[in-house]
């Protein structure tokens, strides 16, 4: 999620614009989850209103599939630009920079920002708890909120620096390679979730159940860097990924109806892990989406999100800061909207739109006008 060098801005505008879009989508999605029965964002623990069940099915059909591969897309983008960094800076400086840019924000989030964030929601709902109680009793321990992914990305960076070697010769990626990666993600995801079901918590908020797809996408990005994937996804690969991703996304609600899944919160259990065919089916859908969807999004950005300029550059520069502060922003906005006599269908979208604007509006000055920018 690092921003491109100024001299590279024109060439990488599409990637930066895609990063901005993904961050905005995540912030908006978290806002909606706060008012859902399915949950997945802390405000759902204390919300005053929730979506009507038949209404919730609509954002679930839209946000649900995207939630399976957006983080994988972030890891693909990170992998695409990882090899050039140690080659340019040297291993020691690369690791030092990653420790500062990833390690410090994670520690701040896990030990300070995130314990305070749900605490605000609990207090607004009338719960007499302290920030320390939130820190000590939330599951998992050392929950870092939306910044959980950076500690794992830091581990990836250390591992790459330890074993990776610059290989300047280009490679050719084909659709067959993507199929092989997808198959690997299916098998490894199903196996890992025999012990770590999806949405389970581990100390440090490691999301072990998501490791197979994240490792695969980071690795695909590293190989893709040598294939020129950051500059252009080949036309045939892009079109194929688009078809596969679109068909999978469209099939999810159809399959859910065919299987009789009408209660997203109550009937999800068998799909989340264990030696069940439902878990295998979910692993297949997730793997197809994360590989096909990520490559499709990257190719789409390279063909459609090419606008450059000061405003686009400012949004990209503040994207990581916007991601970092989204938790407090979302909770404060939800608490502020709490007394309003509106249904969840209104409040959720109001909070979402405002949170995106506020997070990005504060992101650029935070990174460029304060010392905090060194870490964001």
C-alpha distance (Angstrom), angle and dihedral (degrees) to the residues before:
residue distance angle dihedral
X1 . . .
X2 3.78 . .
X3 3.80 118.4 .
X4 3.80 120.1 -113.3
X5 3.77 122.7 -106.2
X6 3.80 114.1 -92.8
X7 3.79 92.1 -111.3
X8 3.78 90.2 53.9
X9 3.79 95.4 46.5
X10 3.80 97.3 102.9
X11 3.80 93.1 49.2
X12 3.80 94.4 45.8
X13 3.79 100.5 38.0
X14 3.80 91.2 111.0
X15 3.80 92.3 54.4
X16 3.81 92.2 47.0
X17 3.80 91.3 48.0
X18 3.79 90.5 49.9
X19 3.79 89.6 51.3
X20 3.82 90.1 53.4
X21 3.80 91.7 49.2
X22 3.81 92.4 49.4
X23 3.81 93.3 49.2
X24 3.81 90.9 49.1
X25 3.81 90.0 48.7
X26 3.81 91.8 50.9
X27 3.81 92.6 49.2
X28 3.80 92.0 48.6
X29 3.80 91.4 45.8
X30 3.79 92.3 52.1
X31 3.81 89.7 51.4
X32 3.81 91.1 55.2
X33 3.81 93.1 44.9
X34 3.79 88.8 57.9
X35 3.80 89.0 68.4
X36 3.81 97.6 39.5
X37 3.79 133.3 99.5
X38 3.80 91.1 -134.2
X39 3.78 90.8 59.5
X40 3.76 126.3 -170.5
X41 3.80 98.1 158.7
X42 3.85 124.4 74.0
X43 3.78 96.4 -119.0
X44 3.80 88.9 68.6
X45 3.84 86.7 71.9
X46 3.82 92.2 63.1
X47 3.81 106.0 19.6
X48 3.79 118.3 141.6
X49 3.82 95.7 -149.4
X50 3.80 135.2 23.8
X51 3.76 136.3 -162.1
X52 3.77 118.0 -86.1
X53 3.84 106.5 -104.2
X54 3.80 94.6 -115.1
X55 3.81 90.7 47.2
X56 3.80 93.8 48.0
X57 3.79 90.0 59.2
X58 3.81 89.9 68.3
X59 3.84 99.6 58.2
X60 3.80 88.2 37.1
X61 3.81 90.3 58.2
X62 3.81 90.3 49.2
X63 3.80 102.0 37.6
X64 3.79 98.8 31.6
X65 3.83 99.2 70.5
X66 3.82 92.8 40.2
X67 3.79 89.7 52.7
X68 3.79 88.7 62.2
X69 3.79 95.4 62.5
X70 3.81 112.2 18.9
X71 3.80 93.5 89.4
X72 3.79 89.0 47.9
X73 3.80 87.8 55.3
X74 3.81 90.2 54.8
X75 3.80 89.1 52.9
X76 3.81 91.5 48.0
X77 3.82 89.7 53.6
X78 3.78 91.6 46.9
X79 3.79 91.6 49.9
X80 3.80 91.6 50.2
X81 3.80 91.4 61.0
X82 3.80 100.9 33.8
X83 3.85 100.2 85.2
X84 3.81 95.2 56.3
X85 3.79 93.3 51.1
X86 3.85 101.1 65.3
X87 3.80 89.0 36.1
X88 3.80 89.4 57.8
X89 3.81 100.8 34.5
X90 3.78 102.8 29.0
X91 3.80 124.9 -114.9
X92 3.81 97.5 -82.6
X93 3.79 95.6 51.1
X94 3.81 91.7 42.1
X95 3.80 91.3 55.1
X96 3.80 92.5 44.2
X97 3.80 91.4 51.4
X98 3.80 92.5 47.8
X99 3.79 91.2 48.2
X100 3.80 89.7 53.8
X101 3.81 97.8 40.5
X102 3.80 96.2 42.0
X103 3.80 109.1 17.9
X104 3.79 98.4 49.0
X105 3.84 95.6 49.2
X106 3.81 90.3 47.9
X107 3.81 93.4 51.4
X108 3.81 91.9 46.1
X109 3.79 91.0 49.5
X110 3.81 96.1 45.4
X111 3.80 97.2 44.3
X112 3.79 103.9 32.2
X113 3.80 121.5 2.4
X114 3.78 99.2 45.4
X115 3.83 99.2 44.2
X116 3.80 88.1 52.8
X117 3.80 93.7 46.9
X118 3.85 101.0 63.0
X119 3.81 88.1 36.7
X120 3.81 89.4 65.9
X121 3.82 89.1 53.7
X122 3.80 93.3 46.6
X123 3.80 92.0 50.5
X124 3.80 91.7 48.5
X125 3.81 88.4 53.4
X126 3.81 91.5 52.3
X127 3.82 99.8 -102.0
X128 3.79 111.9 144.7
X129 3.81 99.0 -142.8
X130 3.79 135.1 133.1
X131 3.83 129.3 -130.1
X132 3.81 87.9 -110.1
X133 3.80 90.6 55.4
X134 3.80 89.3 51.9
X135 3.81 90.9 49.5
X136 3.79 94.2 47.7
X137 3.82 99.8 40.6
X138 3.77 106.0 38.3
X139 3.79 116.3 103.5
X140 2.96 118.4 -99.4
X141 3.79 106.8 36.0
X142 3.81 111.3 -122.0
X143 3.77 91.0 24.1
X144 3.81 105.5 -177.8
X145 3.79 98.0 -172.1
X146 3.78 116.3 -142.3
X147 3.81 91.4 -5.7
X148 3.80 94.9 68.8
X149 3.79 91.3 110.2
X150 3.81 97.2 64.0
X151 3.80 97.2 68.5
X152 3.78 90.1 55.2
X153 3.81 90.9 45.3
X154 3.79 87.9 52.6
X155 3.81 89.6 53.3
X156 3.81 89.2 50.6
X157 3.79 90.9 50.8
X158 3.80 92.5 50.8
X159 3.81 90.9 47.8
X160 3.80 92.0 49.2
X161 3.80 92.5 48.5
X162 3.81 89.8 49.9
X163 3.79 98.2 50.0
X164 3.81 106.3 12.9
X165 3.77 122.2 101.4
X166 3.82 126.9 -171.6
X167 3.79 110.2 -101.8
X168 3.78 108.2 -176.0
X169 3.78 97.0 -176.7
X170 3.82 111.8 104.2
X171 3.79 124.8 -118.2
X172 3.78 131.8 -154.7
X173 3.79 117.7 -126.1
X174 3.80 118.0 -157.4
X175 3.75 137.5 -175.1
X176 3.79 87.6 -101.9
X177 3.78 89.9 62.1
X178 3.81 90.3 53.0
X179 3.80 90.6 50.4
X180 3.82 89.8 51.8
X181 3.81 91.6 49.7
X182 3.81 90.1 48.6
X183 3.81 91.8 51.5
X184 3.79 90.6 49.1
X185 3.80 91.4 51.6
X186 3.82 91.2 50.0
X187 3.80 94.4 52.6
X188 3.80 96.5 41.5
X189 3.82 94.1 44.1
X190 3.79 92.6 51.2
X191 3.82 90.5 47.4
X192 3.81 95.3 47.8
X193 3.80 92.0 48.5
X194 3.77 91.4 58.0
X195 3.82 83.9 78.5
X196 3.82 103.6 17.7
X197 3.82 111.1 40.3
X198 3.78 118.8 -156.4
X199 3.81 113.9 -83.6
X200 3.82 91.4 20.0
X201 3.78 117.8 137.1
X202 3.80 128.4 -121.5
X203 3.80 128.6 -175.7
X204 3.79 107.8 -85.6
X205 3.79 90.3 25.9
X206 3.81 89.4 -96.4
X207 3.83 97.7 163.1
X208 3.82 90.6 -143.5
X209 3.80 89.5 176.9
X210 3.82 88.0 66.5
X211 3.80 97.5 47.2
X212 3.84 97.2 97.6
X213 3.80 94.5 60.4
X214 3.80 93.9 39.7
X215 3.80 93.1 50.6
X216 3.79 90.4 46.4
X217 3.81 94.6 49.6
X218 3.80 93.8 45.1
X219 3.80 89.2 50.0
X220 3.80 91.5 46.1
X221 3.79 88.1 52.6
X222 3.80 92.4 52.1
X223 3.81 91.6 50.7
X224 3.80 90.1 41.0
X225 3.79 89.9 57.2
X226 3.80 88.5 66.1
X227 3.80 90.1 45.7
X228 3.81 93.5 54.8
X229 3.79 92.5 -113.9
X230 3.81 92.4 145.7
X231 3.78 90.2 61.7
X232 3.79 100.1 39.0
X233 3.76 137.4 -4.9
X234 3.83 105.8 -144.3
X235 3.78 112.4 -103.0
X236 3.78 96.4 -120.1
X237 3.81 92.7 47.6
X238 3.79 91.4 47.6
X239 3.80 94.4 49.7
X240 3.79 92.3 46.3
X241 3.79 92.5 49.3
X242 3.79 90.3 48.1
X243 3.79 92.7 54.0
X244 3.80 93.8 45.8
X245 3.82 93.7 47.1
X246 3.80 94.2 45.2
X247 3.80 93.8 48.6
X248 3.81 91.0 48.1
X249 3.82 93.5 49.0
X250 3.80 91.3 48.5
X251 3.78 92.1 47.1
X252 3.83 95.7 53.5
X253 3.84 97.3 76.8
X254 3.81 90.8 39.4
X255 3.81 91.7 53.4
X256 3.81 90.6 44.4
X257 3.80 90.7 55.1
X258 3.81 92.0 45.0
X259 3.82 90.2 52.5
X260 3.78 91.5 48.6
X261 3.81 95.4 -114.6
X262 3.78 104.4 160.0
X263 3.81 101.2 143.0
X264 3.80 108.1 60.8
X265 3.80 93.7 -173.1
X266 3.79 98.3 43.1
X267 3.80 102.2 38.7
X268 3.81 101.6 43.0
X269 3.82 96.3 89.5
X270 3.83 100.8 90.2
X271 3.81 91.2 49.8
X272 3.80 95.3 53.7
X273 3.79 99.5 68.9
X274 3.78 149.5 -48.6
X275 3.78 133.7 88.5
X276 3.81 94.5 -49.6
X277 3.77 134.2 121.8
X278 3.81 88.9 -128.0
X279 3.80 89.9 60.5
X280 3.80 90.9 49.5
X281 3.81 90.9 49.2
X282 3.79 90.7 51.0
X283 3.83 90.5 49.3
X284 3.82 90.1 52.5
X285 3.80 93.2 49.8
X286 3.79 92.0 46.2
X287 3.82 94.1 47.8
X288 3.80 93.8 48.2
X289 3.78 91.0 48.6
X290 3.78 97.2 45.7
X291 3.81 94.6 50.2
X292 3.79 99.9 34.0
X293 3.79 95.3 34.7
X294 3.79 95.7 48.2
X295 3.80 94.5 48.4
X296 3.79 90.5 45.1
X297 3.82 92.5 50.7
X298 3.80 91.7 49.0
X299 3.81 92.1 49.5
X300 3.80 91.4 45.2
X301 3.80 91.3 52.3
X302 3.80 90.9 50.4
X303 3.79 89.6 54.2
X304 3.81 101.4 36.2
X305 3.82 112.2 17.3
X306 3.78 97.5 60.2
X307 3.79 100.7 120.3
X308 3.78 112.5 127.7
X309 3.78 134.0 -173.4
X310 3.83 142.9 105.9
X311 3.81 95.2 -63.0
X312 3.81 94.0 49.5
X313 3.80 90.3 46.0
X314 3.82 91.4 50.4
X315 3.81 91.6 51.0
X316 3.79 91.0 49.9
X317 3.79 92.9 46.5
X318 3.80 90.9 53.6
X319 3.82 97.7 40.6
X320 3.81 96.9 99.1
X321 3.81 91.0 45.8
X322 3.81 89.1 50.1
X323 3.80 89.0 52.0
X324 3.80 91.0 48.7
X325 3.82 96.6 50.7
X326 3.80 97.6 38.7
X327 3.83 93.0 96.6
X328 3.81 97.3 60.1
X329 3.80 90.9 37.6
X330 3.81 93.2 53.0
X331 3.79 95.3 45.0
X332 3.81 94.0 46.8
X333 3.80 91.5 48.6
X334 3.82 92.3 47.4
X335 3.80 90.8 49.3
X336 3.82 90.3 47.8
X337 3.81 90.4 51.5
X338 3.81 92.2 45.5
X339 3.85 96.5 95.5
X340 3.81 93.5 46.8
X341 3.82 112.7 109.2
X342 3.79 94.1 -128.4
X343 3.81 129.3 122.0
X344 3.79 120.7 -114.0
X345 3.79 90.3 -102.3
X346 3.81 88.7 66.1
X347 3.79 100.6 34.1
X348 3.80 95.0 49.8
X349 3.79 95.3 55.1
X350 3.80 92.1 40.8
X351 3.79 91.0 53.4
X352 3.81 91.4 43.9
X353 3.80 95.9 52.7
X354 3.79 93.4 43.6
X355 3.81 93.3 46.2
X356 3.80 92.7 53.0
X357 3.81 91.1 49.9
X358 3.81 94.7 45.2
X359 3.82 95.5 43.9
X360 3.79 94.1 51.3
X361 3.78 92.4 37.1
X362 3.81 89.6 58.2
X363 3.80 95.4 35.4
X364 3.80 99.0 73.1
X365 3.84 98.7 47.9
X366 3.80 89.8 41.6
X367 3.79 91.3 57.7
X368 3.80 98.7 37.4
X369 3.81 104.5 32.4
X370 3.80 103.4 38.6
X371 3.79 138.0 52.4
X372 3.79 88.2 -113.4
X373 3.81 86.6 77.5
X374 3.79 88.9 78.0
X375 3.80 88.7 70.3
X376 3.83 98.2 36.1
